[in-house]
C-alpha cells in the first residue's frame, strides 16, 4: 500500500511553476490527467526531476517520494546528462534517464553524456540504453489523458459533423428556398433599377447632345451675323472714303478752275493795262 509523505513539492511545466503542493494534490492532478509527462518536480525549486521518474506517480511501487534524493539507490547509479533544445540537463541516475526514453519523453537519438567522456553520444548507440530506446510504445501512450480526450472529441466531431450537416440541409430546405426567392426578388429589383438608371442616363445624354448642338448653332449663327455686320461696315466705310476722295478731287478741280479764271482775269487786266500804257505812249510820241 502506498504511503504519503509530508514533503511539499513544486511542479514546473514550461515556464509555469505551481506549488508548494502535497503529494496527495499531485496524485489528484495526475489521476485527472492534469500532469503532463514533460513536467518536472522539485522540493527546493533548484533541483528538478522529470515526473516520469517519480515512482509514486509512474512506477506504482508506492514508495515515499523523498527516496528520490535521499539515501536511495539512485545515488549509487551512474549519473548522466542529456541535451534537449540545445540545453544541458541536470544530472540524472541511469534508471531515471532510461525511464524518460521508455515513456517517450525523450527521443531515442537524444545526445547523452557522463563523466569521463570527451563528447556527447546518441543514446540509441549505447548498450546502457539499448533496451530503453528500442521499446515500441503504443501510439496513444505518447499522449497525456487530456490529449487522448481531445482526440476522442475531435474524432467524434468528425463523425457527427456530416450527419448534422445533412440534417441541417433537410431541415432548412424550405428556408433555403425562401432565401433563394428573396434573392431572386432582390435581383429583379436591382435589374429594374439598372434599367431605369440606364434610361435616365440615355435621356440626360440626349438632352445634353441636343443642347450642345443648339449652342454650337447659335455660336455659328452669331459668328455669321458678326461677320456680315463687319463686312457691311467695311463696305460703308470704303464707300464713304471713296466719296470723300471724290469730293476732295471735285473741290480741288473747282479751286483749280477758279484759280485759272482768276489768272485769266489778271492776265486780261494786265493786257488792258499794257494796252493803255501803249496808247499813252503813242499819244506822247505823236505830240
Secondary structure, 3 states (H helix, E strand, C coil): CCCCCCCEEEEEECCEEEEEEEHHHHHHHHHCCCCCCCCEEECCCCCCEEHHHCHHHHHCCCCCHHHHCCCCHHHHCCEEEEEECCEECCCEEHHHHHHHHHHCCCCCCCEEEECCCCCCEEHHHCHHHHHHHCCCCCHHHHCCHHHHHHHHHHHHHHHHHHHHHHHHHHHCHHHHHHHHHHHHHHHHHHHHHHHHHHHHHHHHHHHHHHHHHHHHHHHHHHHHHHHHHHHHHHHHHHHHHHHHHHHHHHHHHHHHHHHHHHHHHHHHHHHHHHHHHHHHHHHHHHC
